[in-house]
Amino acid sequence: MKDKDMYSTKDIEGQTQQMPGKESRMEPEPIYDNVDCKGFGRLKGKTAIITGGDSGIGRAVSVAFAKEGCNVVIVYNIADDDANETKNVIESYNGNAFLIKGNIKDSNICNKIIDDTVRHFGGLDIVVNNAAVQFPQTGLEFITDEQLDDTFRTNIYSMFYLTRAALPYLKEGSVIINTSSVTSYKGNKDLIDYSSSKGAVTSFTRSLSASLADKKIRVNQVAPGPIWTPLIPSTFTKEKVGVFGKNTPLKRPGQPVELAEAYIFLASDASTYITGQTIHINGGDIING
C-alpha cells in the first residue's frame, strides 16, 4: 500500500452495470484491504455485525475488523458471490466470519439477525449500520412513493430495527457506528431522497448517542464522500461515473480501504471519550455542521 497510485480510479470512465451492483464486475475492482497491515488485536474477542458487509465500504470494514481479532457477522441481501469472497478473505487471515442473508427493511429479519448472531458467537459488542441504496432522479417529481419508501426503509428504518433488537445484548463499552454521507451535509440535487435519509442517519446518531450515554454505549458515524463502490456504476450514468470524485480537492474518488481505519478507531478503546461525533472522509470537502 505504499504506492498511492494504487488508489487511482482513472480507468473507471464509461462503465455501468445493472442493480444490484457487484464488486466482482467493477474495473478496476475497489481496493478493500491493506495487505501490509496484519492487525494489532485492537478488537480481539469482540463480535461485530456489519450490514452491507459483503462489498464496498462494508467489505473493507469486515476484513479490517477480522484482522483486528473481531468475529464478523456479514449481513447482505443479494450478492452471494461477493459475500462468499469476503468470507474467504477473512478466513485467509484466520478470522471468523458468519454470513446472514436477509432484507433489513423487515424488522423481523433484523430481530433474527441479532438472535442468530448471539446464538452463533455468544454475544454482541459492535453494530455497524452500513447498508444503503440510492436511486438518482433529476427532480423531486420523479421520486415515486415506492422509491421513497425503499430508500428510507433501507437507509434509516433498518438502523432503528437492527439497533433496537441489539440493545438488550449491548453493555457498557459496546459501540454503534453508522454510515452517513457527505450528502447529509451538502445535499445532492440528483439524490434528494438519499440525502434526506442520510440526514436522518446523522440525527439518529446524535440523538441515540445522548440516549445511551448513561449506559456507556458509544454511538458515532462516518460520513464518506465519493467512494468507489458497486453503488456507483450500478446507479449512475456513464457520464457521471466518468467524473465521479473529480470535484473533490484530491481530484479522485476514495477507495473503501481508506475508510476502514476510521471504523476500527471508533470501535476500539482508542475512542472511549468520543460519542455522537462524525468522521468526515471525503477527499477534502470542508463541511459545516
C-alpha positions as CSV (number, residue, x, y, z in Angstrom):
1,M,0.0,0.0,0.0
2,K,3.0,2.3,-0.2
3,D,2.2,3.1,-3.8
4,K,-0.6,5.7,-3.6
5,D,-1.1,5.4,-7.3
6,M,-2.9,2.2,-6.4
7,Y,-5.8,4.4,-5.3
8,S,-6.3,5.8,-8.7
9,T,-9.6,5.2,-10.5
10,K,-8.6,6.9,-13.7
11,D,-9.9,3.9,-15.8
12,I,-13.5,3.9,-14.5
13,E,-14.9,6.0,-17.3
14,G,-17.8,4.7,-19.2
15,Q,-18.7,1.6,-17.1
16,T,-22.1,0.8,-15.7
17,Q,-23.8,-2.3,-14.5
18,Q,-27.3,-3.5,-13.5
19,M,-28.5,-3.1,-10.0
20,P,-27.7,-4.5,-7.6
21,G,-24.0,-3.7,-8.3
22,K,-21.4,-6.4,-7.8
23,E,-17.8,-5.7,-6.8
24,S,-16.5,-8.6,-9.0
25,R,-17.8,-6.8,-12.1
26,M,-16.1,-3.5,-11.4
27,E,-13.0,-2.4,-13.4
28,P,-10.8,-1.7,-11.6
29,E,-12.1,-3.5,-8.6
30,P,-12.2,-1.4,-5.4
31,I,-9.3,-1.7,-3.1
32,Y,-10.7,-3.0,0.2
33,D,-7.6,-4.5,2.0
34,N,-4.3,-3.2,3.1
35,V,-2.3,-6.4,2.8
36,D,0.7,-4.8,4.6
37,C,-1.3,-4.4,7.8
38,K,-1.8,-7.7,9.6
39,G,-3.7,-6.1,12.5
40,F,-2.9,-5.3,16.1
41,G,-5.5,-7.2,18.1
42,R,-7.4,-4.0,18.8
43,L,-10.8,-5.7,18.6
44,K,-9.7,-9.1,19.9
45,G,-12.5,-11.3,21.3
46,K,-15.3,-8.9,20.2
47,T,-18.2,-9.6,17.9
48,A,-19.5,-7.1,15.3
49,I,-22.5,-7.1,12.9
50,I,-21.8,-5.2,9.7
51,T,-24.8,-4.6,7.3
52,G,-23.8,-4.5,3.7
53,G,-20.6,-6.2,4.7
54,D,-20.3,-8.2,1.5
55,S,-18.9,-5.3,-0.7
56,G,-17.8,-1.7,-0.8
57,I,-17.2,0.0,2.4
58,G,-18.8,-2.9,4.3
59,R,-16.3,-5.4,2.9
60,A,-13.3,-3.2,3.8
61,V,-14.6,-2.8,7.3
62,S,-15.4,-6.5,7.6
63,V,-11.9,-7.5,6.6
64,A,-10.2,-4.9,8.7
65,F,-12.2,-5.9,11.8
66,A,-11.4,-9.5,11.3
67,K,-7.7,-8.7,11.1
68,E,-8.0,-7.0,14.4
69,G,-9.3,-10.2,16.1
70,C,-13.1,-9.4,15.8
71,N,-15.7,-12.0,15.0
72,V,-17.6,-10.6,12.0
73,V,-21.2,-11.1,11.0
74,I,-21.7,-10.1,7.4
75,V,-25.3,-9.1,6.6
76,Y,-26.1,-8.9,3.0
77,N,-29.2,-9.1,0.7
78,I,-28.5,-10.5,-2.7
79,A,-24.8,-10.8,-3.8
80,D,-23.9,-14.3,-2.7
81,D,-20.6,-14.3,-4.6
82,D,-19.4,-11.1,-3.1
83,A,-20.4,-12.3,0.4
84,N,-18.6,-15.6,0.0
85,E,-15.5,-13.8,-1.4
86,T,-15.4,-11.5,1.6
87,K,-15.8,-14.5,3.9
88,N,-12.9,-16.3,2.1
89,V,-10.6,-13.3,2.5
90,I,-11.4,-13.1,6.2
91,E,-10.7,-16.8,6.7
92,S,-7.4,-16.5,4.8
93,Y,-6.4,-14.3,7.7
94,N,-7.6,-16.9,10.2
95,G,-10.6,-14.7,11.0
96,N,-14.1,-15.8,11.9
97,A,-16.9,-14.7,9.5
98,F,-20.6,-15.7,9.7
99,L,-22.9,-14.8,6.7
100,I,-26.5,-13.9,7.2
101,K,-28.6,-13.2,4.1
102,G,-31.7,-11.1,4.5
103,N,-33.6,-7.9,3.7
104,I,-33.0,-5.5,6.6
105,K,-36.1,-3.4,5.5
106,D,-38.0,-6.1,7.5
107,S,-37.9,-5.7,11.3
108,N,-38.5,-9.4,11.8
109,I,-35.4,-10.1,9.7
110,C,-33.4,-7.7,11.9
111,N,-34.6,-9.4,15.0
112,K,-33.5,-12.7,13.5
113,I,-30.1,-11.3,12.6
114,I,-29.5,-10.4,16.3
115,D,-30.7,-13.8,17.5
116,D,-28.6,-15.7,15.1
117,T,-25.5,-13.6,15.9
118,V,-25.8,-14.2,19.6
119,R,-26.5,-17.9,19.1
120,H,-23.5,-18.3,16.8
121,F,-20.9,-16.2,18.7
122,G,-22.3,-16.0,22.1
123,G,-22.7,-12.2,22.3
124,L,-22.5,-8.9,20.6
125,D,-20.3,-5.8,21.1
126,I,-20.4,-3.7,17.9
127,V,-23.1,-2.8,15.4
128,V,-22.1,-1.2,12.1
129,N,-25.2,0.1,10.3
130,N,-23.7,0.5,6.8
131,A,-26.1,-0.8,4.1
132,A,-27.7,1.7,1.8
133,V,-29.4,2.2,-1.5
134,Q,-29.7,5.2,-3.9
135,F,-31.8,5.9,-6.9
136,P,-30.7,9.1,-8.7
137,Q,-33.5,11.2,-10.2
138,T,-33.3,14.5,-12.0
139,G,-36.1,16.1,-9.9
140,L,-38.4,15.5,-6.9
141,E,-41.4,14.9,-9.2
142,F,-39.7,11.7,-10.4
143,I,-39.3,10.1,-7.0
144,T,-42.2,7.7,-6.6
145,D,-43.8,6.6,-3.4
146,E,-42.3,3.2,-3.9
147,Q,-38.7,4.6,-4.3
148,L,-39.1,6.9,-1.3
149,D,-40.3,4.0,0.8
150,D,-37.4,1.8,-0.4
151,T,-34.8,4.4,0.3
152,F,-35.9,5.2,3.8
153,R,-36.7,1.6,4.8
154,T,-33.2,0.5,3.7
155,N,-31.2,3.5,4.8
156,I,-32.7,4.5,8.1
157,Y,-35.6,2.3,9.2
158,S,-33.2,-0.7,9.2
159,M,-30.9,1.2,11.6
160,F,-33.8,1.6,14.0
161,Y,-34.8,-2.0,13.6
162,L,-31.4,-3.6,14.0
163,T,-30.1,-1.3,16.8
164,R,-33.4,-1.7,18.7
165,A,-33.1,-5.5,18.5
166,A,-29.4,-5.3,19.5
167,L,-29.8,-3.1,22.6
168,P,-30.7,-5.9,25.1
169,Y,-27.3,-7.5,24.3
170,L,-25.2,-4.4,24.3
171,K,-23.4,-3.4,27.5
172,E,-21.0,-0.8,28.9
173,G,-18.2,-0.4,26.3
174,S,-20.3,-1.5,23.3
175,V,-20.3,0.6,20.2
176,I,-22.7,1.5,17.4
177,I,-21.2,3.0,14.2
178,N,-23.5,4.4,11.5
179,T,-22.5,5.2,7.9
180,S,-23.9,8.6,6.9
181,S,-22.7,10.6,3.9
182,V,-21.3,13.9,2.7
183,T,-24.8,14.4,1.2
184,S,-26.2,14.7,4.7
185,Y,-24.4,18.0,5.0
186,K,-24.1,19.2,1.4
187,G,-27.2,17.7,-0.2
188,N,-27.3,16.5,-3.8
189,K,-29.7,17.7,-6.4
190,D,-30.0,14.2,-8.0
191,L,-30.2,12.3,-4.7
192,I,-32.9,14.1,-2.8
193,D,-34.3,11.1,-1.1
194,Y,-30.9,9.5,-0.4
195,S,-29.5,12.7,1.0
196,S,-32.6,13.2,3.2
197,S,-32.3,9.6,4.5
198,K,-28.6,10.2,5.3
199,G,-29.6,13.4,7.1
200,A,-31.9,11.2,9.2
201,V,-28.9,9.0,9.9
202,T,-26.9,11.9,11.3
203,S,-29.8,13.0,13.6
204,F,-30.3,9.3,14.6
205,T,-26.6,9.1,15.6
206,R,-26.6,12.3,17.6
207,S,-29.9,11.5,19.4
208,L,-29.0,7.9,20.1
209,S,-25.6,8.8,21.5
210,A,-27.3,11.1,24.0
211,S,-29.9,8.4,24.8
212,L,-27.3,5.7,25.5
213,A,-24.6,7.8,27.2
214,D,-25.7,6.8,30.7
215,K,-25.3,3.1,29.7
216,K,-21.7,3.9,28.5
217,I,-22.6,2.7,25.0
218,R,-21.0,5.0,22.4
219,V,-22.6,5.9,19.1
220,N,-20.7,7.6,16.3
221,Q,-20.8,7.8,12.5
222,V,-18.6,8.1,9.4
223,A,-19.7,10.4,6.6
224,P,-18.0,9.2,3.4
225,G,-17.6,11.4,0.3
226,P,-17.4,9.8,-3.2
227,I,-16.1,6.2,-2.7
228,W,-15.6,3.7,-5.5
229,T,-18.1,1.0,-4.6
230,P,-20.7,-1.1,-6.5
231,L,-23.3,1.5,-5.8
232,I,-21.6,3.9,-8.2
233,P,-21.6,2.0,-11.6
234,S,-25.0,0.5,-10.8
235,T,-26.8,3.8,-10.2
236,F,-25.0,6.5,-12.1
237,T,-24.8,7.1,-15.9
238,K,-21.6,6.5,-17.8
239,E,-21.0,10.3,-17.9
240,K,-21.4,10.6,-14.1
241,V,-19.2,7.6,-13.5
242,G,-16.5,9.2,-15.7
243,V,-16.3,12.3,-13.5
244,F,-17.1,10.7,-10.2
245,G,-15.0,12.2,-7.3
246,K,-13.1,14.6,-9.6
247,N,-14.7,17.6,-8.0
248,T,-13.1,16.9,-4.6
249,P,-9.8,18.7,-3.6
250,L,-8.0,15.4,-4.0
251,K,-9.5,15.1,-7.6
252,R,-10.4,11.4,-7.2
253,P,-12.9,9.1,-5.5
254,G,-11.8,7.3,-2.4
255,Q,-11.2,3.6,-2.1
256,P,-13.1,1.5,0.6
257,V,-9.8,0.6,2.3
258,E,-9.3,4.3,3.0
259,L,-12.3,4.3,5.4
260,A,-11.6,1.1,7.3
261,E,-9.2,2.5,9.9
262,A,-11.8,5.1,11.0
263,Y,-14.3,2.4,11.8
264,I,-11.6,0.4,13.7
265,F,-10.8,3.6,15.7
266,L,-14.4,4.2,16.6
267,A,-14.9,0.6,17.5
268,S,-11.8,0.3,19.6
269,D,-10.8,1.5,23.1
270,A,-8.8,4.3,21.4
271,S,-12.0,6.3,21.1
272,T,-13.6,5.8,24.6
273,Y,-14.2,9.6,25.0
274,I,-15.9,10.0,21.7
275,T,-19.7,9.7,21.2
276,G,-22.2,11.5,19.0
277,Q,-19.5,12.5,16.6
278,T,-18.8,12.3,12.8
279,I,-15.6,11.5,11.0
280,H,-15.6,13.0,7.5
281,I,-13.7,11.1,4.9
282,N,-14.4,12.9,1.7
283,G,-11.3,13.9,-0.2
284,G,-11.0,17.3,1.4
285,D,-14.5,18.8,1.2
286,I,-15.0,21.3,4.0
287,I,-18.1,20.5,6.0
288,N,-20.1,23.0,8.1
289,G,-22.4,21.5,10.7
